[in-house]
Amino acid sequence: MKTRRFGKTNETISEIGLGCWQLGGKWGDPFDPELAEKTLETAIQEEITVFDTADVYQGGASEKAIGEYLKKQPKKPFVITKVGRQIDPHVASGYNESNLRQYIDESRARLQVEALDMVLLHCPPTEVYYQPDVFKVLDTLKKEGKIKHYGVSVEKIEEGLKAMEYDGVEAIEIIFNMFRHRPMELFFEQAKKKDVGVIVRVPLASGLLAGKLTKDSVFKDGDHRNFNRHGEAFDKGETFSGVDYEKGLKAVEELKTLFKTDNLAPIALRWILMFDAVSLVIPGASKETHIKSNAKATELPPLTQKEMQQVRIIYDTYIKNPVHHLW
């Protein structure tokens, strides 16, 4: 496993991490603690040193499972967690000191740590980025020793650029993949300039870019790929990266032809790692084989200039309009 410097945190981390949204089961499945432990153990065996979770993942069970697992580990992985999506209704006024203190204390308890390695605001409303007092609260919690580092998880480029104006923001988590190219423009340039770590989420476009889905694939009732394709429950960009499913499948077939493989996942991850602004990619996994496959991306040779150009052509042909300017 190759490593990268994590922006101005100065931490050295594995360039492939583990996204823990579906830890302990597939989307829509009940939580399975044994599967969760096996998943975390496999990640460590693959030299993955970063787990990315959130207080709302599996109703807190994701954090709890990580906390229990960490107790047994002499060498602790770097754990990123996110807070804020408990707020209901999810409005900017909910990101106040009282709530943030409560959520961070609860995450510390579930993860069984004195200080969170890193906490991210979990895709807050855009107005939050224009409220300096929110970030002052995080500065205070850092001084109090409850968090070591902080940043934000964003939906839109605008939010990421605004977040970088706050000196305390050390990392930004953003959607970037073969179907979501816009971050490679101004966002990456500014992140490098300000030494802000970039965490790439939804790297496989909710499984589309793994190359295994078809028009006949069936998703369970509790799977967001079933109920959120048009943003019925949360931002539609979280599901298939906001790409129309049928168009996405056509683009995937083109990518399979280009790379001469049906297993696109490692290629899709390697494509992301071609960008030096990226600190970390966090694919999720519901099987040990997925983790091992994802980890192999770090061993692949760089994509050629021609391959990179062809990916861009496929994006421009099938995906760019209307996705590019929505986020």
N, C-alpha and C positions, 0 to 999 in steps of 0.2 A: 504494500500500500504506500503510495506516495503521499507526501504531506505538503501543506501550504501554510504560509503565515496568515493569521487571521486579523488582518488590518491592524489598527492601532491598539488592539488588545495585546499584541505581541505574543499571543499563544500560537503554538505550532500544532496543527490539527490534521487529521486524515482528510484528503480531498473528497472522499466519499463518506458520508455519514449515514445515519439511519433515521428516517422519518417515522415517528411513532404514532401517527394518527390511527392506523389500523393495527397497532400492537395488540397481540393476543387474539387475533381473529380477522377475517376479511370484513370489509364494510358490510354491515347488516347482520353479522354473526354476534352471538353473545360472547362476552369476554372470557378467555381461557387463560388462567394464570400460568399453567404449565407451558402452554405454547408461547406465552410472553417471555418467560424465562429462557426457553430454548432459542427464541429469536434473538434476544439480547446476547446470549452466550455465543451464538453463531457469528454475530456481528463482531464481537471481541476477537474471536478466532480468526476472523478475516482482517484483523488489525484496524477495524473501524474504531475511532476514538471519540466520536461525537454522536450523541443522541439528541434528537429534536422532538419535543413533546409540547403539550399544552394542558392547562388545568381542566379544559372541557373534553379532552380526548377520552373516550370511553367513560365519561362521567367521573373523571379523576383516577380511574383504575390504571391508566397508562403511567401517570406519575408515580402512583403507589408501587406498581410493579418495578419500575426503575429504581425507586428508593430501596425496596427489598433486595434487589439484585446488587446494588452498589455496596450494601453492607458486607457482602461476601467478597468484594474485590479489593485486593491490596492496592492496585493501581486504578484510580478512578477515571472513567471517561469524562469528557467535558459535556455537561448537560445544558441544553438550551430549552427553556420553557416559555410559554406565552400566556398572557393574562388579558382579560377584558371582555371576552365573548360571553361571560356569565351575565353581563349587564343586559337587563330585559325591561323595557325595550332598549335595543343597542343604540344609544344616543351619546353624543359628545359629553353631556353633563355627567354621565356615569363615570367618566374617567377623572374622578376627584380623589383627593388624598385618602379619604376614609376607605373607599373601595379598593384603591390600589394597595394600601397597606394590608387590608384584609386578604386580598387575593394572593399577595406575595407571601404573607405569613402562612396561609393554607398550603401553598405550593412547597414552602420550606418544610412544613410538617409532613406532607405526603412523600417528599423526596428524602426526608430525614437528614437535612443539612442545615448548618447554621447560616450559610450564605449561598444563594443561587449563583451558579457560574455565570449565567446570562439570562436575563428576562427580556422578552420582547412584548411590546404592546401588540395585541392580536388583531391586526387589520381594523383599527378604530375608524370611525367616521372621519372624513377629510378635515372637518373643522378642528379636530384635536391637534392636528399638526400646526395650527395657527394659534395655539394656546400655550405660551411659554411656561405657564405655571405647572402644567402636567409634567413637563420635563424637569422642572425644578424639584418636584416631588421625587422623581427617580434619582436626581442628584443627591437629595437628602438621604434616601434609603441606601444609596451607595456609601455615603459617609458614615452611616450608622452600621455598616457591615452586613446588611441583609442581602445585598446583591453585589456581585463583583463587577459585572458589566451589564450594559443595557443597550437596547436598540428597538427597532420596530419591524413588524411584518406588514407589508403594504399590498394594496390592490393595484394602485396606479403609480405611474412614473412620477407624476406631479407630487404625490405624497412622499416618495423616496427622496426627491430633490429637496423638498421643504425640510424633511427630517434631518438631512445633512447639515442644515444651518445651525443645528444645536450641537455644541462642542461635545456634549456627553454621549451622543449617539455613536456607538462603536461598530454597529453592524445593522444591515438592512436585509430582510428576507423578502425575496421577490420571485414571481413566476417568470421563468426563462427556459425556453426549450426550442426544439426545431419548429414548433408551431407558434412561438411567441418571441419575435426577434427585436422588438423595439428597445429593450434595455441595453442592447449593444451599442446604442447611439450615445446620446448625451449622458444617460444615467451611469454607464460604466466609466465614462471619462471623468465625471465628477467624483465618483467613488474612489477612483485611483488617486485623484488630485488631493482628496481629503483623507485618504488612508482609512476609509470605512470598509469593513469586511462585508462581502456579499455572499449571502446564503441563498442558494437556488432551490426553490420549492416547486412542486408539481413538475419535475423534470421529464416525466414520461407522459405528461398530459392525461393523467388519470388512467394510465394503462394503454391508451391508444398507441403510443410510441413504442410499446413493447412488441407490437406486431402480432399479438395473439387474438385480438378481438375481431369479430366479423359482424355483418349486418344481422346475424341470427343470435348473437350473444344475448343472454338474459341476465339481468341484474336484480338482486333481491330488493324487497320493499325498503329495507333500511340502508340501501346503497345509494349515495348521492348521485351516482351515474344514472339511476332510475328516476329520482324525484327532483333533481335540480338542474336539468339540462337548459332550462330557460330562466334560471335564477329564482325559482319558486321559493327556496328556503334561505339562500344566501347568494352572494355575488356569483353570477353564472360563469365568470372567468375561472372559478375554482374547479369546475367540472369540464373535463376535456379541454382545459385552457380556453374555454369560451368558443371552441371551434364546433361548427356544425358536424354532427357525428358522421353523416354519410360522406360529406366532403373530406373529413379527416381520414376516413377509411381509404378513399381514393388516393390521397396524398401518401398514406402509409404504403400502399402498393407500389407507388413510384419509388419510395425510399428503399423498399425491399429489393426492387430491381436494380437500383443504383448500387447498393452494397452487397448484392448477391447473397442475402440471408433472410430467413424468416424471424430470426431472433434479433430484433432491432435494439433492445434495451441497452446493451453495452455500447453500441455505436452512438445511440442518442445521448448517453451520459458522456462519452468521449468527446462528442461535438461540443457540449457545454464546457468541458475542461480545456477546450482550445482557447478560451478567453481568460487572459491573465488577471482580469478584474475579479474573477470568481474565486472565492476562498473555499467554498464548500458546496457540495451538492447533496441533497437529502432525499433520495428515493425511499419510499415506503416498501414494506415487504410483509407478505402473509405466509410465506414459506421459506424454509432455509435455502432452498435452491435459488430463490429470487435474490437473497442476500449475496450468495456466492457469485451469481451471475453479475450483479451490480458491481461488486468489488473488482471483478475482472476488467472493468472499464479503465481502471488506473494503469493496467498493464498493456493496453492496446497502443499501437503506434499512432502518432498524430495523423489526423485526416489530411489528405492532400489538398492543395489549393483548388484543384479541379472538383474534388468531392465537396468542398465547402461552397464552391460556386453553384454546383448542381443542387445542393440543399436549398440555397437561396432561390433558385429558379422554381423549385417545387413549392416553396413557401409563397412566392409571388403569384404563382399560377392558381393555387388552391386555397390559400389561407389568408393572405394579407388583407384583402377586402372582404369583410369589414373589420377584422380582428385588430389590425395593427394600431389603429388610433383610438380604440375603446378604452385601453388601459395605459 
